[in-house]
Amino acid sequence: MLFVTEHTERNGLKMTYSDVIQLKETLNKQKQFLSSCIYQKYEESFIIEYTHNSTAIEGNTLSLIETKAILEDGISVGGKELREIYEVVNHRDAYVYILNCIKDNKLLGESIVKDIHNILMSNIFIGGIYRDGGVRITGASHKPPEPADMYYQIKKFYEDIKCKEQDANEIELAAFTHAEFVKIHPFADGNGRAARLLMNYQLISKDFLPLSIPKEDRLEYYVCLDEYALNNNLNPFTQLITDLEYKRLKDCISLIPDNIFDRS
């Protein structure tokens, strides 16, 4: 809990689910006054920032400007490993894929998870196949299950996320989906990127804004995930996601002209 306290004090945040819902309702009420052009630019900027943060957390050395050059401007970046370039392109493509799945009202399940991983690993190695060996998460106290137990846990995961939809709110569901998936670590590589996409799948499908976990907050992020993996305590991670969702909603509302709020 120490790192969550530091996060909330540092950013002046310690928001509740009710705070998020209230702000979400404000955005939904005023979104009609938000310029579609401005919002489109905002979303394009998010994809670049999200891709940069998510790949950087895993060790990708491309800067935000280099990520923009590749994704938005189509400019090749010299002096970088081809794998790193594929990682950012694949992440963008995987994000577009989940947006299309949500648009088609597809429920999150095993086939979509495998498709996401396959896209993330395109031109790197064959994706969408569960690991057949043991893995370790660098810096984590938790050791993921061996393959035999992992197969059982990942099958149970898909049933659990259906059950969670009945007894958890949307942010709790997104936090659980991410944390439980990382705990199981079903693939040989790319689990973190996949988990953050699954988290956003849950948020977007429930009409919340997608989130980018800042690479600068990776220590707190890891501590929250470790707390869940070791002690089954999801509260710190849920708090982190709640704060990030609140901040993202505020950022989006800030795009609406101030005088609009006097019209209600």
C-alpha positions as protocol buffer text, in pm:
chain_id: "A"
residue {
  index: 1
  type: MET
  ca { x: 0 y: 0 z: 0 }
}
residue {
  index: 2
  type: LEU
  ca { x: 296 y: 234 z: 51 }
}
residue {
  index: 3
  type: PHE
  ca { x: 351 y: 291 z: -319 }
}
residue {
  index: 4
  type: VAL
  ca { x: -17 y: 358 z: -385 }
}
residue {
  index: 5
  type: THR
  ca { x: -16 y: 621 z: -111 }
}
residue {
  index: 6
  type: GLU
  ca { x: 287 y: 786 z: -267 }
}
residue {
  index: 7
  type: HIS
  ca { x: 116 y: 785 z: -606 }
}
residue {
  index: 8
  type: THR
  ca { x: -206 y: 940 z: -480 }
}
residue {
  index: 9
  type: GLU
  ca { x: -28 y: 1208 z: -278 }
}
residue {
  index: 10
  type: ARG
  ca { x: 212 y: 1290 z: -559 }
}
residue {
  index: 11
  type: ASN
  ca { x: -67 y: 1349 z: -810 }
}
residue {
  index: 12
  type: GLY
  ca { x: -323 y: 1480 z: -562 }
}
residue {
  index: 13
  type: LEU
  ca { x: -543 y: 1182 z: -639 }
}
residue {
  index: 14
  type: LYS
  ca { x: -718 y: 918 z: -436 }
}
residue {
  index: 15
  type: MET
  ca { x: -1035 y: 882 z: -629 }
}
residue {
  index: 16
  type: THR
  ca { x: -1328 y: 647 z: -577 }
}
residue {
  index: 17
  type: TYR
  ca { x: -1543 y: 462 z: -826 }
}
residue {
  index: 18
  type: SER
  ca { x: -1822 y: 714 z: -754 }
}
residue {
  index: 19
  type: ASP
  ca { x: -1587 y: 1001 z: -841 }
}
residue {
  index: 20
  type: VAL
  ca { x: -1513 y: 836 z: -1175 }
}
residue {
  index: 21
  type: ILE
  ca { x: -1880 y: 773 z: -1252 }
}
residue {
  index: 22
  type: GLN
  ca { x: -1969 y: 1133 z: -1173 }
}
residue {
  index: 23
  type: LEU
  ca { x: -1696 y: 1265 z: -1402 }
}
residue {
  index: 24
  type: LYS
  ca { x: -1790 y: 1016 z: -1672 }
}
residue {
  index: 25
  type: GLU
  ca { x: -2149 y: 1141 z: -1662 }
}
residue {
  index: 26
  type: THR
  ca { x: -2023 y: 1499 z: -1698 }
}
residue {
  index: 27
  type: LEU
  ca { x: -1821 y: 1402 z: -2005 }
}
residue {
  index: 28
  type: ASN
  ca { x: -2110 y: 1211 z: -2163 }
}
residue {
  index: 29
  type: LYS
  ca { x: -2339 y: 1508 z: -2108 }
}
residue {
  index: 30
  type: GLN
  ca { x: -2100 y: 1759 z: -2265 }
}
residue {
  index: 31
  type: LYS
  ca { x: -1928 y: 1543 z: -2528 }
}
residue {
  index: 32
  type: GLN
  ca { x: -2167 y: 1667 z: -2797 }
}
residue {
  index: 33
  type: PHE
  ca { x: -1990 y: 2004 z: -2773 }
}
residue {
  index: 34
  type: LEU
  ca { x: -1647 y: 1850 z: -2825 }
}
residue {
  index: 35
  type: SER
  ca { x: -1508 y: 1909 z: -3172 }
}
residue {
  index: 36
  type: SER
  ca { x: -1485 y: 1577 z: -3359 }
}
residue {
  index: 37
  type: CYS
  ca { x: -1158 y: 1693 z: -3518 }
}
residue {
  index: 38
  type: ILE
  ca { x: -1005 y: 1778 z: -3180 }
}
residue {
  index: 39
  type: TYR
  ca { x: -1124 y: 1451 z: -3029 }
}
residue {
  index: 40
  type: GLN
  ca { x: -982 y: 1253 z: -3321 }
}
residue {
  index: 41
  type: LYS
  ca { x: -642 y: 1418 z: -3271 }
}
residue {
  index: 42
  type: TYR
  ca { x: -670 y: 1345 z: -2900 }
}
residue {
  index: 43
  type: GLU
  ca { x: -734 y: 976 z: -2969 }
}
residue {
  index: 44
  type: GLU
  ca { x: -449 y: 958 z: -3221 }
}
residue {
  index: 45
  type: SER
  ca { x: -217 y: 1112 z: -2965 }
}
residue {
  index: 46
  type: PHE
  ca { x: -336 y: 859 z: -2706 }
}
residue {
  index: 47
  type: ILE
  ca { x: -254 y: 564 z: -2932 }
}
residue {
  index: 48
  type: ILE
  ca { x: 102 y: 690 z: -2974 }
}
residue {
  index: 49
  type: GLU
  ca { x: 147 y: 762 z: -2603 }
}
residue {
  index: 50
  type: TYR
  ca { x: -13 y: 431 z: -2503 }
}
residue {
  index: 51
  type: THR
  ca { x: 200 y: 232 z: -2746 }
}
residue {
  index: 52
  type: HIS
  ca { x: 515 y: 407 z: -2630 }
}
residue {
  index: 53
  type: ASN
  ca { x: 443 y: 353 z: -2260 }
}
residue {
  index: 54
  type: SER
  ca { x: 331 y: -7 z: -2296 }
}
residue {
  index: 55
  type: THR
  ca { x: 632 y: -112 z: -2501 }
}
residue {
  index: 56
  type: ALA
  ca { x: 877 y: 97 z: -2295 }
}
residue {
  index: 57
  type: ILE
  ca { x: 761 y: -75 z: -1975 }
}
residue {
  index: 58
  type: GLU
  ca { x: 881 y: -398 z: -2137 }
}
residue {
  index: 59
  type: GLY
  ca { x: 1221 y: -252 z: -2228 }
}
residue {
  index: 60
  type: ASN
  ca { x: 1165 y: -104 z: -2575 }
}
residue {
  index: 61
  type: THR
  ca { x: 1412 y: 185 z: -2618 }
}
residue {
  index: 62
  type: LEU
  ca { x: 1223 y: 385 z: -2881 }
}
residue {
  index: 63
  type: SER
  ca { x: 1145 y: 736 z: -2757 }
}
residue {
  index: 64
  type: LEU
  ca { x: 799 y: 892 z: -2777 }
}
residue {
  index: 65
  type: ILE
  ca { x: 909 y: 1102 z: -3075 }
}
residue {
  index: 66
  type: GLU
  ca { x: 1051 y: 794 z: -3251 }
}
residue {
  index: 67
  type: THR
  ca { x: 728 y: 605 z: -3184 }
}
residue {
  index: 68
  type: LYS
  ca { x: 532 y: 893 z: -3335 }
}
residue {
  index: 69
  type: ALA
  ca { x: 761 y: 901 z: -3638 }
}
residue {
  index: 70
  type: ILE
  ca { x: 697 y: 532 z: -3704 }
}
residue {
  index: 71
  type: LEU
  ca { x: 324 y: 519 z: -3635 }
}
residue {
  index: 72
  type: GLU
  ca { x: 201 y: 858 z: -3752 }
}
residue {
  index: 73
  type: ASP
  ca { x: 456 y: 976 z: -4006 }
}
residue {
  index: 74
  type: GLY
  ca { x: 567 y: 640 z: -4147 }
}
residue {
  index: 75
  type: ILE
  ca { x: 932 y: 736 z: -4104 }
}
residue {
  index: 76
  type: SER
  ca { x: 1192 y: 465 z: -4049 }
}
residue {
  index: 77
  type: VAL
  ca { x: 1412 y: 505 z: -3741 }
}
residue {
  index: 78
  type: GLY
  ca { x: 1777 y: 416 z: -3781 }
}
residue {
  index: 79
  type: GLY
  ca { x: 2001 y: 261 z: -3519 }
}
residue {
  index: 80
  type: LYS
  ca { x: 1722 y: 57 z: -3360 }
}
residue {
  index: 81
  type: GLU
  ca { x: 1664 y: -317 z: -3360 }
}
residue {
  index: 82
  type: LEU
  ca { x: 1400 y: -431 z: -3604 }
}
residue {
  index: 83
  type: ARG
  ca { x: 1222 y: -609 z: -3319 }
}
residue {
  index: 84
  type: GLU
  ca { x: 1164 y: -278 z: -3140 }
}
residue {
  index: 85
  type: ILE
  ca { x: 1005 y: -128 z: -3450 }
}
residue {
  index: 86
  type: TYR
  ca { x: 783 y: -432 z: -3493 }
}
residue {
  index: 87
  type: GLU
  ca { x: 681 y: -408 z: -3126 }
}
residue {
  index: 88
  type: VAL
  ca { x: 535 y: -58 z: -3164 }
}
residue {
  index: 89
  type: VAL
  ca { x: 371 y: -128 z: -3501 }
}
residue {
  index: 90
  type: ASN
  ca { x: 223 y: -453 z: -3370 }
}
residue {
  index: 91
  type: HIS
  ca { x: 96 y: -287 z: -3055 }
}
residue {
  index: 92
  type: ARG
  ca { x: -84 y: -20 z: -3258 }
}
residue {
  index: 93
  type: ASP
  ca { x: -235 y: -293 z: -3479 }
}
residue {
  index: 94
  type: ALA
  ca { x: -345 y: -496 z: -3176 }
}
residue {
  index: 95
  type: TYR
  ca { x: -514 y: -190 z: -3029 }
}
residue {
  index: 96
  type: VAL
  ca { x: -701 y: -127 z: -3355 }
}
residue {
  index: 97
  type: TYR
  ca { x: -800 y: -494 z: -3351 }
}
residue {
  index: 98
  type: ILE
  ca { x: -960 y: -470 z: -3007 }
}
residue {
  index: 99
  type: LEU
  ca { x: -1146 y: -154 z: -3110 }
}
residue {
  index: 100
  type: ASN
  ca { x: -1294 y: -344 z: -3405 }
}
residue {
  index: 101
  type: CYS
  ca { x: -1387 y: -640 z: -3184 }
}
residue {
  index: 102
  type: ILE
  ca { x: -1564 y: -409 z: -2941 }
}
residue {
  index: 103
  type: LYS
  ca { x: -1741 y: -233 z: -3228 }
}
residue {
  index: 104
  type: ASP
  ca { x: -1870 y: -576 z: -3335 }
}
residue {
  index: 105
  type: ASN
  ca { x: -1990 y: -644 z: -2977 }
}
residue {
  index: 106
  type: LYS
  ca { x: -1759 y: -944 z: -2933 }
}
residue {
  index: 107
  type: LEU
  ca { x: -1719 y: -1066 z: -2576 }
}
residue {
  index: 108
  type: LEU
  ca { x: -1364 y: -1105 z: -2451 }
}
residue {
  index: 109
  type: GLY
  ca { x: -1262 y: -1471 z: -2466 }
}
residue {
  index: 110
  type: GLU
  ca { x: -984 y: -1711 z: -2552 }
}
residue {
  index: 111
  type: SER
  ca { x: -989 y: -1666 z: -2929 }
}
residue {
  index: 112
  type: ILE
  ca { x: -960 y: -1287 z: -2899 }
}
residue {
  index: 113
  type: VAL
  ca { x: -680 y: -1317 z: -2642 }
}
residue {
  index: 114
  type: LYS
  ca { x: -485 y: -1546 z: -2874 }
}
residue {
  index: 115
  type: ASP
  ca { x: -548 y: -1314 z: -3170 }
}
residue {
  index: 116
  type: ILE
  ca { x: -420 y: -1016 z: -2968 }
}
residue {
  index: 117
  type: HIS
  ca { x: -102 y: -1202 z: -2878 }
}
residue {
  index: 118
  type: ASN
  ca { x: -54 y: -1322 z: -3234 }
}
residue {
  index: 119
  type: ILE
  ca { x: -73 y: -963 z: -3361 }
}
residue {
  index: 120
  type: LEU
  ca { x: 168 y: -843 z: -3090 }
}
residue {
  index: 121
  type: MET
  ca { x: 424 y: -1106 z: -3194 }
}
residue {
  index: 122
  type: SER
  ca { x: 390 y: -1059 z: -3571 }
}
residue {
  index: 123
  type: ASN
  ca { x: 733 y: -1076 z: -3744 }
}
residue {
  index: 124
  type: ILE
  ca { x: 893 y: -1156 z: -3406 }
}
residue {
  index: 125
  type: PHE
  ca { x: 785 y: -1513 z: -3339 }
}
residue {
  index: 126
  type: ILE
  ca { x: 470 y: -1725 z: -3370 }
}
residue {
  index: 127
  type: GLY
  ca { x: 214 y: -1583 z: -3130 }
}
residue {
  index: 128
  type: GLY
  ca { x: -115 y: -1700 z: -2989 }
}
residue {
  index: 129
  type: ILE
  ca { x: 30 y: -2027 z: -2856 }
}
residue {
  index: 130
  type: TYR
  ca { x: 46 y: -2098 z: -2484 }
}
residue {
  index: 131
  type: ARG
  ca { x: 391 y: -2162 z: -2343 }
}
residue {
  index: 132
  type: ASP
  ca { x: 512 y: -2516 z: -2279 }
}
residue {
  index: 133
  type: GLY
  ca { x: 789 y: -2421 z: -2037 }
}
residue {
  index: 134
  type: GLY
  ca { x: 839 y: -2231 z: -1714 }
}
residue {
  index: 135
  type: VAL
  ca { x: 892 y: -1854 z: -1705 }
}
residue {
  index: 136
  type: ARG
  ca { x: 996 y: -1594 z: -1451 }
}
residue {
  index: 137
  type: ILE
  ca { x: 889 y: -1230 z: -1426 }
}
residue {
  index: 138
  type: THR
  ca { x: 1197 y: -1014 z: -1381 }
}
residue {
  index: 139
  type: GLY
  ca { x: 1194 y: -835 z: -1046 }
}
residue {
  index: 140
  type: ALA
  ca { x: 872 y: -1000 z: -927 }
}
residue {
  index: 141
  type: SER
  ca { x: 842 y: -1211 z: -612 }
}
residue {
  index: 142
  type: HIS
  ca { x: 571 y: -1422 z: -772 }
}
residue {
  index: 143
  type: LYS
  ca { x: 664 y: -1716 z: -994 }
}
residue {
  index: 144
  type: PRO
  ca { x: 405 y: -1800 z: -1263 }
}
residue {
  index: 145
  type: PRO
  ca { x: 264 y: -2154 z: -1266 }
}
residue {
  index: 146
  type: GLU
  ca { x: 429 y: -2439 z: -1451 }
}
residue {
  index: 147
  type: PRO
  ca { x: 266 y: -2533 z: -1785 }
}
residue {
  index: 148
  type: ALA
  ca { x: 35 y: -2807 z: -1653 }
}
residue {
  index: 149
  type: ASP
  ca { x: -112 y: -2579 z: -1387 }
}
residue {
  index: 150
  type: MET
  ca { x: -104 y: -2280 z: -1621 }
}
residue {
  index: 151
  type: TYR
  ca { x: -337 y: -2454 z: -1869 }
}
residue {
  index: 152
  type: TYR
  ca { x: -589 y: -2511 z: -1591 }
}
residue {
  index: 153
  type: GLN
  ca { x: -559 y: -2153 z: -1462 }
}
residue {
  index: 154
  type: ILE
  ca { x: -595 y: -1986 z: -1802 }
}
residue {
  index: 155
  type: LYS
  ca { x: -910 y: -2186 z: -1879 }
}
residue {
  index: 156
  type: LYS
  ca { x: -1048 y: -2087 z: -1539 }
}
residue {
  index: 157
  type: PHE
  ca { x: -952 y: -1724 z: -1613 }
}
residue {
  index: 158
  type: TYR
  ca { x: -1199 y: -1703 z: -1901 }
}
residue {
  index: 159
  type: GLU
  ca { x: -1478 y: -1832 z: -1678 }
}
residue {
  index: 160
  type: ASP
  ca { x: -1378 y: -1601 z: -1393 }
}
residue {
  index: 161
  type: ILE
  ca { x: -1398 y: -1284 z: -1602 }
}
residue {
  index: 162
  type: LYS
  ca { x: -1756 y: -1379 z: -1695 }
}
residue {
  index: 163
  type: CYS
  ca { x: -1841 y: -1422 z: -1326 }
}
residue {
  index: 164
  type: LYS
  ca { x: -1668 y: -1096 z: -1233 }
}
residue {
  index: 165
  type: GLU
  ca { x: -1901 y: -909 z: -1466 }
}
residue {
  index: 166
  type: GLN
  ca { x: -2183 y: -1002 z: -1230 }
}
residue {
  index: 167
  type: ASP
  ca { x: -2028 y: -897 z: -898 }
}
residue {
  index: 168
  type: ALA
  ca { x: -1763 y: -633 z: -975 }
}
residue {
  index: 169
  type: ASN
  ca { x: -1780 y: -281 z: -1114 }
}
residue {
  index: 170
  type: GLU
  ca { x: -1620 y: -198 z: -1446 }
}
residue {
  index: 171
  type: ILE
  ca { x: -1287 y: -77 z: -1305 }
}
residue {
  index: 172
  type: GLU
  ca { x: -1257 y: -376 z: -1073 }
}
residue {
  index: 173
  type: LEU
  ca { x: -1325 y: -604 z: -1370 }
}
residue {
  index: 174
  type: ALA
  ca { x: -1056 y: -433 z: -1579 }
}
residue {
  index: 175
  type: ALA
  ca { x: -806 y: -449 z: -1292 }
}
residue {
  index: 176
  type: PHE
  ca { x: -880 y: -817 z: -1229 }
}
residue {
  index: 177
  type: THR
  ca { x: -853 y: -907 z: -1598 }
}
residue {
  index: 178
  type: HIS
  ca { x: -509 y: -747 z: -1619 }
}
residue {
  index: 179
  type: ALA
  ca { x: -371 y: -867 z: -1285 }
}
residue {
  index: 180
  type: GLU
  ca { x: -494 y: -1226 z: -1313 }
}
residue {
  index: 181
  type: PHE
  ca { x: -368 y: -1261 z: -1671 }
}
residue {
  index: 182
  type: VAL
  ca { x: -20 y: -1140 z: -1573 }
}
residue {
  index: 183
  type: LYS
  ca { x: -21 y: -1369 z: -1271 }
}
residue {
  index: 184
  type: ILE
  ca { x: -86 y: -1669 z: -1498 }
}
residue {
  index: 185
  type: HIS
  ca { x: 160 y: -1548 z: -1767 }
}
residue {
  index: 186
  type: PRO
  ca { x: 27 y: -1788 z: -2032 }
}
residue {
  index: 187
  type: PHE
  ca { x: 263 y: -1689 z: -2314 }
}
residue {
  index: 188
  type: ALA
  ca { x: 640 y: -1707 z: -2341 }
}
residue {
  index: 189
  type: ASP
  ca { x: 662 y: -1330 z: -2405 }
}
residue {
  index: 190
  type: GLY
  ca { x: 436 y: -1030 z: -2449 }
}
residue {
  index: 191
  type: ASN
  ca { x: 211 y: -1099 z: -2148 }
}
residue {
  index: 192
  type: GLY
  ca { x: 237 y: -745 z: -2010 }
}
residue {
  index: 193
  type: ARG
  ca { x: 145 y: -578 z: -2337 }
}
residue {
  index: 194
  type: ALA
  ca { x: -140 y: -826 z: -2385 }
}
residue {
  index: 195
  type: ALA
  ca { x: -266 y: -769 z: -2030 }
}
residue {
  index: 196
  type: ARG
  ca { x: -278 y: -391 z: -2077 }
}
residue {
  index: 197
  type: LEU
  ca { x: -474 y: -441 z: -2397 }
}
residue {
  index: 198
  type: LEU
  ca { x: -715 y: -676 z: -2218 }
}
residue {
  index: 199
  type: MET
  ca { x: -760 y: -418 z: -1944 }
}
residue {
  index: 200
  type: ASN
  ca { x: -853 y: -158 z: -2204 }
}
residue {
  index: 201
  type: TYR
  ca { x: -1079 y: -405 z: -2381 }
}
residue {
  index: 202
  type: GLN
  ca { x: -1284 y: -427 z: -2063 }
}
residue {
  index: 203
  type: LEU
  ca { x: -1286 y: -51 z: -2007 }
}
residue {
  index: 204
  type: ILE
  ca { x: -1378 y: 49 z: -2363 }
}
residue {
  index: 205
  type: SER
  ca { x: -1647 y: -218 z: -2394 }
}
residue {
  index: 206
  type: LYS
  ca { x: -1809 y: -75 z: -2079 }
}
residue {
  index: 207
  type: ASP
  ca { x: -1797 y: 282 z: -2219 }
}
residue {
  index: 208
  type: PHE
  ca { x: -1496 y: 396 z: -2015 }
}
residue {
  index: 209
  type: LEU
  ca { x: -1185 y: 560 z: -2160 }
}
residue {
  index: 210
  type: PRO
  ca { x: -880 y: 343 z: -2234 }
}
residue {
  index: 211
  type: LEU
  ca { x: -574 y: 396 z: -2015 }
}
residue {
  index: 212
  type: SER
  ca { x: -201 y: 429 z: -2064 }
}
residue {
  index: 213
  type: ILE
  ca { x: 8 y: 335 z: -1761 }
}
residue {
  index: 214
  type: PRO
  ca { x: 300 y: 582 z: -1763 }
}
residue {
  index: 215
  type: LYS
  ca { x: 639 y: 416 z: -1787 }
}
residue {
  index: 216
  type: GLU
  ca { x: 750 y: 651 z: -1506 }
}
residue {
  index: 217
  type: ASP
  ca { x: 502 y: 473 z: -1277 }
}
residue {
  index: 218
  type: ARG
  ca { x: 627 y: 124 z: -1359 }
}
residue {
  index: 219
  type: LEU
  ca { x: 765 y: 60 z: -1007 }
}
residue {
  index: 220
  type: GLU
  ca { x: 431 y: 130 z: -843 }
}
residue {
  index: 221
  type: TYR
  ca { x: 261 y: -69 z: -1118 }
}
residue {
  index: 222
  type: TYR
  ca { x: 484 y: -371 z: -1053 }
}
residue {
  index: 223
  type: VAL
  ca { x: 433 y: -348 z: -677 }
}
residue {
  index: 224
  type: CYS
  ca { x: 54 y: -346 z: -722 }
}
residue {
  index: 225
  type: LEU
  ca { x: 66 y: -650 z: -948 }
}
residue {
  index: 226
  type: ASP
  ca { x: 298 y: -832 z: -708 }
}
residue {
  index: 227
  type: GLU
  ca { x: 62 y: -756 z: -420 }
}
residue {
  index: 228
  type: TYR
  ca { x: -220 y: -925 z: -609 }
}
residue {
  index: 229
  type: ALA
  ca { x: -10 y: -1223 z: -719 }
}
residue {
  index: 230
  type: LEU
  ca { x: 125 y: -1287 z: -369 }
}
residue {
  index: 231
  type: ASN
  ca { x: -166 y: -1188 z: -144 }
}
residue {
  index: 232
  type: ASN
  ca { x: -468 y: -1187 z: -375 }
}
residue {
  index: 233
  type: ASN
  ca { x: -512 y: -819 z: -284 }
}
residue {
  index: 234
  type: LEU
  ca { x: -647 y: -633 z: -586 }
}
residue {
  index: 235
  type: ASN
  ca { x: -716 y: -306 z: -402 }
}
residue {
  index: 236
  type: PRO
  ca { x: -386 y: -126 z: -475 }
}
residue {
  index: 237
  type: PHE
  ca { x: -409 y: -200 z: -847 }
}
residue {
  index: 238
  type: THR
  ca { x: -777 y: -106 z: -858 }
}
residue {
  index: 239
  type: GLN
  ca { x: -689 y: 225 z: -692 }
}
residue {
  index: 240
  type: LEU
  ca { x: -418 y: 290 z: -949 }
}
residue {
  index: 241
  type: ILE
  ca { x: -660 y: 221 z: -1236 }
}
residue {
  index: 242
  type: THR
  ca { x: -929 y: 435 z: -1072 }
}
residue {
  index: 243
  type: ASP
  ca { x: -690 y: 730 z: -1044 }
}
residue {
  index: 244
  type: LEU
  ca { x: -572 y: 692 z: -1404 }
}
residue {
  index: 245
  type: GLU
  ca { x: -928 y: 671 z: -1536 }
}
residue {
  index: 246
  type: TYR
  ca { x: -1026 y: 982 z: -1342 }
}
residue {
  index: 247
  type: LYS
  ca { x: -727 y: 1174 z: -1479 }
}
residue {
  index: 248
  type: ARG
  ca { x: -801 y: 1061 z: -1834 }
}
residue {
  index: 249
  type: LEU
  ca { x: -1163 y: 1176 z: -1804 }
}
residue {
  index: 250
  type: LYS
  ca { x: -1045 y: 1514 z: -1675 }
}
residue {
  index: 251
  type: ASP
  ca { x: -803 y: 1546 z: -1965 }
}
residue {
  index: 252
  type: CYS
  ca { x: -1080 y: 1474 z: -2212 }
}
residue {
  index: 253
  type: ILE
  ca { x: -1319 y: 1721 z: -2046 }
}
residue {
  index: 254
  type: SER
  ca { x: -1049 y: 1987 z: -2065 }
}
residue {
  index: 255
  type: LEU
  ca { x: -1083 y: 1976 z: -2445 }
}
residue {
  index: 256
  type: ILE
  ca { x: -1436 y: 2114 z: -2421 }
}
residue {
  index: 257
  type: PRO
  ca { x: -1461 y: 2497 z: -2428 }
}
residue {
  index: 258
  type: ASP
  ca { x: -1519 y: 2635 z: -2076 }
}
residue {
  index: 259
  type: ASN
  ca { x: -1828 y: 2836 z: -2168 }
}
residue {
  index: 260
  type: ILE
  ca { x: -2008 y: 2519 z: -2274 }
}
residue {
  index: 261
  type: PHE
  ca { x: -2056 y: 2422 z: -1911 }
}
residue {
  index: 262
  type: ASP
  ca { x: -2272 y: 2731 z: -1857 }
}
residue {
  index: 263
  type: ARG
  ca { x: -2534 y: 2601 z: -2098 }
}
residue {
  index: 264
  type: SER
  ca { x: -2685 y: 2333 z: -1875 }
}
